[in-house]
Amino acid sequence: MANLIAPFANAKPEEIALVDDFGETTWTDFNERVNQLVQALRDKGLKTGDAFAVLSGNRREYFEAFAAAAHGGWLLVPVNWHLVAKEVAYILADSGSKALLVDSRFIELAEATMLQPQRPNLDVVVIMGTEADTFADETEQAVSYEEFLSEQATAEPEDQLLGGPMFYTSGTTGHPKGVKSGLSQTGAPVDVLKMIGEGISGMLGITSGGKSLLVGPVYHSAQWAFSFLPLLAGTSVIMRHKFDGEEVLKLIDQYQITNTHLVPTQFTRMLRLGDEIRKAFDGSSLGAVWHGAAPCPPQIKRRMIEWWGPVINEYYGSTEGSIVTTVSSEDWLSRPGTLGKPVAIMEILVIKEDGSHAEAGESGTLYVKNLMGSDFEYHNAPEKTLDAHLEPGVFTFGDVGYLDEDGYLFMSDRKIDMIISGGVNIYPAEIEGTLIDHPAIMDAAVFGVPNEEFGEEVKAAVELAEGIQASEQLTEDLIGHCREHLAGFKVPRSVDYEDQLPRHPTGKLLKRLLRDKYWEDSGRAI
């Protein structure tokens, strides 16, 4: 049996391990299918240290692939299905992927990828959810996932070695970059990952044997960490391909969900559901609800704690550095806005522009050091790895913030999002939070646009709540609302109305898609 799954297949063979939009998988079936997938990929020539990619939405087979990589000594490259074919082809080629597993929902994207000049050299394409003969590229050896597995015995694979994911960053500038972290090692004993899964589950207050709810894309490192790692500690995963606020509430009660990872925009959408829907929600099974990836407006978080209780926890981290800080509901309520204290194995350094170390309360660029010696590198990009490091083992995600006198972290904003108007630094997160607090607003983005006198001025782009119409009067109301709660220099000078703000599925605002059009003819980038 696969070493990481065997204890649960033995202890609770007929209990549910995985649930998706299409069905359920027991622990016994999960274990056997992982064994088959390991054997099948080996038969296609994959050796320790090789990579294979998955282009898929949330489905049970994705977790079988993660588990197979963990036992076969391979790198698994999760591919963002929102990308275009050229970007997918780049990731497959850059990672050196030898095989591609494709969700039938994205078969057209996979077909277009194979037509790109930089097409990857794959040994096999495996189609999940449909017959392989629907795949148009006749030059590739395509096979259906079920056929791929059925040709293999369910016996335990020999010579199991550790593998892990290599996530690619969203690529807001240039090509996306593959991140090789401590979780991306290949060839180590498999039990290392078992210890990591149990350790992270314990640190996050996720009880072994519970049920995780996954409603964000598992191709993202945070969604993977908060679902697959607890799975290795015996926690089942209930997943959906897309988020639906009302359905989330029903799933939590139906499956007695114990833990989940959400993002602030999902909080906002659930808070905007009708009173009857929200009152029907019990939620007593929840023990740990985590959020991160994007700033959460304080008033939204406070309302979630009032509704769901003190189970709302926040973390600060990244694909490169994993989880750096955490904060409970109680600590956050006593220090609104904090991202908490560093976890036991992390240290935060705040470096000012002159290179000196900041004192308590002084802002600077945040650098992180893993006290266990873990570091990361960008695959095939040594210069980008060097740029992210202050020194070996000390690296930054590009964020600005400070530590208070008790060691609690507070974020100012990302450097790239900071607005400099008349020499004054303006951080958009505070302004966005103020706008979202207005009942007419569902989502908000704030960024700088050219201003001849001050260099930049504050621009807001908003997504309106259902039934609200844009008007000059509403613009005046929104600006007045900001003026009532913010210093004058922070108040937006103008407001754009968008049908939907461009957010990455992880919750991050893609501000460049809103901002760039204002800078195209300015002759400068800032």
Secondary structure, 3 states (H helix, E strand, C coil): CCCCCHHHHHHCCCCEEEECCCCEEEHHHHHHHHHHHHHHHHHCCCCCCCEEEEECCCCHHHHHHHHHHHHHCCEEEEECCCCCHHHHHHHHHHHCEEEEEEEHHHHHHHHHHCCCCCCCCCCEEEEECCCHHHCCCCCCCEEEHHHHHHCCCCCCCCCCECCEECEECCCCCCCCCEEECHHHCCCCCCHHHHHHHHHHHHHCCCCCCCEEEECCCCCCHHHHHCCHHHHCCCCEEEECCCCCHHHHHHHHHHHCCCEEEECHHHHHHHHCCCHHHHHCCCCCCCCEEEECCCCCCHHHHHHHHHHHCCCEEEEEEECCCEEEEEECHHHHHHCCCEEEEECCCEEEEEECCCCCECCCCCCEEEEEEECCCCCCEECCCHHHHHHCEEECCEEEEEEEEEECCCCCEEEEEEHHHCEEECCEEECHHHHHHHHHCCCCEEEEEEEEEEECCCEEEEEEEEEECCCCCCCHHHHHHHHHHHHHHCCHHHCCCEEEEECCCCECCCCCECCHHHHHHHHCCCCCCC
